[in-house]
Amino acid sequence: MTKAVIKKGILITFFFAVLIIATSYAYGAEKPFTISILPCTDVVMSFKKFNPLITYLREETGYDIKLVVHADSPGFEMAIMNGEIDFAFQDPHTYIKFDTLYNKDALLRSLTMEGETSQFGVLIARKDSLIRKVEDLKGKTVMFGPKQSATKWLAAKLLFEERGLDIDKDLKNYSNGGCCQDIAFNVYLKAVDAGVVCCHFLEEHPEKQQELGIDPKQIMVIAKTKLMPTRVFASRQGIDERVINKVNQALLKLDGKNPAHKKILYSAELGGFQRTEDKDYNSIRMLIDKKTIE
């Protein structure tokens, strides 16, 4: 074997070694894709609730996907404006607030556990109180959901306005609570006179109520909010479309009839996903334009 052939072989080996190292370094240094979820419950419970979904997405797409749960709206807003979030799962009015930052051609909407694309909130009070309608809450205390909730804040505030009550002037006090369990618990303990929870909470979570020591027979619904679109799953502008398509396809593939998928969806309190368009949220835009809603 000549020196030239040996030298050539060494160069080829060196080239492939460098290529392998470079490729390995690039892969290892690649930042994970982040999915942010605005919770209506505490951060720990949200991780537990959505971890099966994130695990599924990692396995289905092969991507390194990280779940980020922001404790409040300001934290989410700062992260999305700084480009720290790749995908966001949020209520429709939050999506609208930042719609210029998202890829509007790749939107998905969630389905309720009943397979619907809209949902509502319910105003609850104790049966042994004298509260039977919204108007009875004048001078009383009410616990709404977090301000990032379309049903428990946006629609609930509108409900009061339509019944002639200004929550800032006509209520003794109001607060923004967290998850439905906490709100129902405060109503049950008479810490507040009324509260707003998701439409499905009282019927679908009797075991959670029992864990809290709540007797559901002591709670009644006194009003329902208007229907609101379900949550929006959106990707920020600049994400490779191949990545978006793979993640979206994995979400669209979820089927409640599949036993493994059913567990994932049940944990996240979802019925699945389907495609949607930006124009489907024009009704919410009109509502926000007409009302001063934070």
C-alpha positions as CSV (number, residue, x, y, z in Angstrom):
1,M,0.0,0.0,0.0
2,T,1.5,3.3,-1.1
3,K,1.9,6.3,1.2
4,A,-0.6,8.3,-0.9
5,V,-3.3,5.7,-0.4
6,I,-2.6,5.5,3.3
7,K,-2.7,9.3,3.6
8,K,-6.0,9.4,1.6
9,G,-7.5,6.7,3.9
10,I,-6.5,8.7,7.0
11,L,-8.0,11.9,5.6
12,I,-11.3,10.1,4.8
13,T,-11.4,8.6,8.3
14,F,-10.7,11.9,9.9
15,F,-13.4,13.6,7.8
16,F,-16.1,11.1,8.8
17,A,-15.0,11.3,12.5
18,V,-15.3,15.1,12.4
19,L,-18.7,14.8,10.7
20,I,-20.0,12.3,13.3
21,I,-18.7,14.5,16.2
22,A,-20.3,17.6,14.6
23,T,-23.6,15.9,14.1
24,S,-23.6,14.5,17.6
25,Y,-22.8,18.0,19.0
26,A,-25.5,19.6,17.0
27,Y,-28.1,17.1,18.0
28,G,-27.1,17.3,21.7
29,A,-27.1,21.1,21.6
30,E,-30.5,21.3,19.9
31,K,-32.9,23.0,22.2
32,P,-36.1,21.1,23.0
33,F,-39.4,22.4,21.6
34,T,-41.5,24.0,24.3
35,I,-45.3,23.7,24.7
36,S,-46.8,26.2,27.1
37,I,-50.1,25.6,28.9
38,L,-52.0,28.2,30.7
39,P,-53.5,26.3,33.6
40,C,-56.7,26.9,35.6
41,T,-55.1,24.9,38.4
42,D,-51.8,25.0,40.2
43,V,-48.6,24.3,38.4
44,V,-47.9,20.9,40.0
45,M,-51.4,19.6,39.1
46,S,-51.1,20.9,35.6
47,F,-47.9,19.0,35.0
48,K,-49.6,15.8,36.3
49,K,-52.6,16.5,34.2
50,F,-50.8,17.1,30.9
51,N,-47.6,15.0,31.3
52,P,-49.2,12.0,29.6
53,L,-50.0,14.1,26.6
54,I,-46.5,15.5,26.4
55,T,-45.0,12.0,26.8
56,Y,-47.2,10.9,23.9
57,L,-46.1,13.7,21.7
58,R,-42.4,12.9,22.4
59,E,-42.9,9.3,21.5
60,E,-45.1,10.0,18.4
61,T,-42.9,12.8,16.9
62,G,-39.5,11.8,18.1
63,Y,-38.9,15.4,19.2
64,D,-37.5,16.5,22.5
65,I,-40.6,18.4,23.8
66,K,-40.7,20.3,27.1
67,L,-43.8,21.2,29.0
68,V,-43.8,24.8,30.4
69,V,-46.6,25.8,32.8
70,H,-46.8,29.4,33.7
71,A,-48.4,30.3,37.0
72,D,-50.0,33.4,35.7
73,S,-50.8,35.4,32.6
74,P,-47.8,37.9,32.9
75,G,-45.3,35.1,32.9
76,F,-46.9,33.5,29.8
77,E,-47.1,36.9,28.0
78,M,-43.5,37.7,28.6
79,A,-42.4,34.2,27.4
80,I,-44.5,34.3,24.2
81,M,-43.3,37.9,23.3
82,N,-39.7,36.9,23.9
83,G,-40.0,33.9,21.6
84,E,-39.4,31.4,24.4
85,I,-42.5,29.3,23.6
86,D,-42.8,27.2,20.4
87,F,-46.4,26.0,20.9
88,A,-49.1,27.3,23.2
89,F,-52.4,25.8,24.4
90,Q,-54.6,28.6,25.5
91,D,-58.1,29.9,25.8
92,P,-59.4,31.8,22.7
93,H,-59.2,35.3,24.1
94,T,-55.6,34.8,25.0
95,Y,-54.9,33.5,21.5
96,I,-56.5,36.6,20.1
97,K,-54.3,38.9,22.2
98,F,-51.2,37.4,20.6
99,D,-52.5,36.2,17.3
100,T,-49.9,38.2,15.3
101,L,-47.2,36.0,16.8
102,Y,-48.8,32.7,15.7
103,N,-48.9,30.7,12.5
104,K,-52.6,31.2,11.6
105,D,-52.5,28.5,9.0
106,A,-51.8,25.7,11.5
107,L,-54.3,26.2,14.2
108,L,-56.0,23.3,16.2
109,R,-58.8,23.5,18.6
110,S,-59.5,21.1,21.4
111,L,-62.7,19.1,21.9
112,T,-64.5,18.8,25.1
113,M,-64.9,15.3,26.7
114,E,-68.3,15.2,24.9
115,G,-66.7,16.0,21.6
116,E,-67.9,19.6,21.4
117,T,-66.1,22.6,20.1
118,S,-67.6,25.1,22.6
119,Q,-68.2,25.1,26.3
120,F,-69.7,27.3,29.0
121,G,-69.3,28.1,32.7
122,V,-71.9,27.8,35.5
123,L,-72.5,30.0,38.4
124,I,-73.0,28.0,41.6
125,A,-74.2,28.7,45.1
126,R,-75.2,26.8,48.1
127,K,-78.8,25.5,48.2
128,D,-79.3,26.7,51.8
129,S,-78.5,30.3,50.7
130,L,-81.1,32.8,49.5
131,I,-79.3,33.1,46.2
132,R,-81.4,31.9,43.3
133,K,-80.4,34.2,40.4
134,V,-77.5,36.5,39.4
135,E,-79.3,39.6,40.6
136,D,-79.4,38.2,44.1
137,L,-75.6,38.5,44.3
138,K,-75.7,42.3,44.6
139,G,-73.6,43.1,47.7
140,K,-72.3,39.5,47.9
141,T,-69.0,37.8,47.3
142,V,-68.1,35.9,44.1
143,M,-65.1,33.8,43.1
144,F,-64.4,33.8,39.3
145,G,-61.9,31.6,37.6
146,P,-58.4,32.9,36.5
147,K,-58.4,35.7,34.0
148,Q,-57.0,33.5,31.3
149,S,-60.2,31.4,31.4
150,A,-62.7,32.2,28.7
151,T,-65.6,30.5,30.4
152,K,-64.9,31.3,34.1
153,W,-63.9,34.9,33.6
154,L,-64.6,36.4,30.1
155,A,-68.1,34.8,29.7
156,A,-68.8,35.0,33.5
157,K,-68.1,38.8,33.6
158,L,-70.4,39.2,30.6
159,L,-73.1,37.3,32.3
160,F,-73.1,39.8,35.2
161,E,-73.1,42.7,32.9
162,E,-76.1,41.4,31.0
163,R,-78.0,41.0,34.3
164,G,-77.3,44.6,35.1
165,L,-74.5,44.1,37.7
166,D,-71.1,45.8,37.6
167,I,-68.8,43.5,39.4
168,D,-66.5,46.4,40.5
169,K,-69.4,48.4,41.9
170,D,-72.3,46.0,42.8
171,L,-70.5,43.1,44.4
172,K,-69.2,43.3,48.0
173,N,-66.0,41.7,46.7
174,Y,-64.8,39.3,44.0
175,S,-61.7,37.3,43.4
176,N,-60.1,35.2,40.7
177,G,-59.6,31.7,41.9
178,G,-57.9,28.7,40.3
179,C,-59.3,25.3,39.5
180,C,-62.9,24.3,39.8
181,Q,-62.3,22.2,42.9
182,D,-60.9,25.3,44.8
183,I,-63.8,27.5,43.7
184,A,-66.5,24.9,44.5
185,F,-64.8,24.2,47.9
186,N,-64.9,27.9,48.8
187,V,-68.6,28.1,47.9
188,Y,-69.3,24.9,49.9
189,L,-67.5,26.3,53.0
190,K,-69.3,29.6,52.6
191,A,-66.1,31.5,52.2
192,V,-67.8,33.1,49.2
193,D,-71.4,33.4,48.3
194,A,-71.1,32.1,44.7
195,G,-68.5,30.9,42.2
196,V,-68.0,30.1,38.6
197,V,-66.9,26.6,37.5
198,C,-66.7,24.7,34.2
199,C,-69.9,23.3,32.9
200,H,-68.8,19.7,33.3
201,F,-67.3,19.9,36.8
202,L,-70.3,19.0,39.0
203,E,-71.3,16.1,36.8
204,E,-68.0,14.6,35.8
205,H,-65.9,14.9,39.0
206,P,-67.9,13.5,41.9
207,E,-64.8,11.7,43.1
208,K,-62.8,14.9,43.3
209,Q,-65.6,16.6,45.2
210,Q,-65.8,13.7,47.7
211,E,-62.0,13.9,48.2
212,L,-62.5,17.6,49.2
213,G,-65.4,16.7,51.5
214,I,-67.9,18.5,49.3
215,D,-71.5,17.2,49.3
216,P,-72.6,18.0,45.7
217,K,-76.3,17.9,46.8
218,Q,-75.7,21.1,48.7
219,I,-74.5,23.0,45.6
220,M,-76.9,24.3,42.9
221,V,-76.4,26.0,39.5
222,I,-78.1,29.4,39.4
223,A,-77.0,30.5,35.9
224,K,-75.1,29.5,32.8
225,T,-72.7,31.7,30.8
226,K,-72.7,32.0,27.0
227,L,-71.0,29.4,25.0
228,M,-67.3,30.0,24.4
229,P,-64.9,28.3,21.9
230,T,-62.6,25.7,23.3
231,R,-58.9,26.1,23.7
232,V,-56.6,26.9,20.8
233,F,-53.3,25.0,20.1
234,A,-51.1,27.4,18.1
235,S,-47.5,27.4,17.0
236,R,-45.4,30.6,16.9
237,Q,-44.2,32.0,13.6
238,G,-40.8,30.8,12.5
239,I,-41.2,27.2,13.5
240,D,-40.3,24.8,10.7
241,E,-43.6,23.7,9.0
242,R,-42.4,20.1,9.0
243,V,-42.2,20.2,12.8
244,I,-45.6,21.9,13.1
245,N,-47.2,19.3,10.8
246,K,-45.7,16.4,12.8
247,V,-46.9,17.7,16.1
248,N,-50.3,18.6,14.8
249,Q,-50.8,15.2,13.1
250,A,-49.9,13.5,16.4
251,L,-52.6,15.6,18.2
252,L,-55.2,14.9,15.4
253,K,-54.4,11.2,15.7
254,L,-55.7,11.0,19.3
255,D,-58.8,9.0,19.4
256,G,-60.9,8.4,22.4
257,K,-61.9,5.0,21.2
258,N,-58.3,3.9,21.5
259,P,-57.7,2.7,25.1
260,A,-54.2,4.2,25.3
261,H,-55.4,7.5,23.8
262,K,-58.4,7.5,26.1
263,K,-56.2,7.6,29.2
264,I,-54.2,10.5,27.8
265,L,-57.3,12.5,26.9
266,Y,-59.0,11.7,30.2
267,S,-56.0,13.0,32.2
268,A,-56.0,16.3,30.2
269,E,-59.8,16.5,30.3
270,L,-60.0,16.6,26.6
271,G,-62.0,14.8,23.9
272,G,-59.4,15.3,21.1
273,F,-58.3,17.9,18.6
274,Q,-59.5,19.1,15.2
275,R,-58.3,21.8,12.7
276,T,-59.7,25.3,13.0
277,E,-59.2,28.7,11.4
278,D,-58.5,32.2,12.7
279,K,-61.8,33.4,11.5
280,D,-63.6,31.0,13.9
281,Y,-62.7,33.5,16.7
282,N,-64.1,36.6,15.2
283,S,-67.1,36.4,17.5
284,I,-64.7,36.6,20.5
285,R,-62.9,39.6,18.9
286,M,-66.3,41.4,18.5
287,L,-67.1,40.6,22.2
288,I,-63.7,42.0,23.3
289,D,-64.1,45.1,21.2
290,K,-67.6,45.8,22.7
291,K,-66.6,45.1,26.3
292,T,-63.6,46.2,28.3
293,I,-62.4,42.9,29.5
294,E,-58.9,42.3,30.9
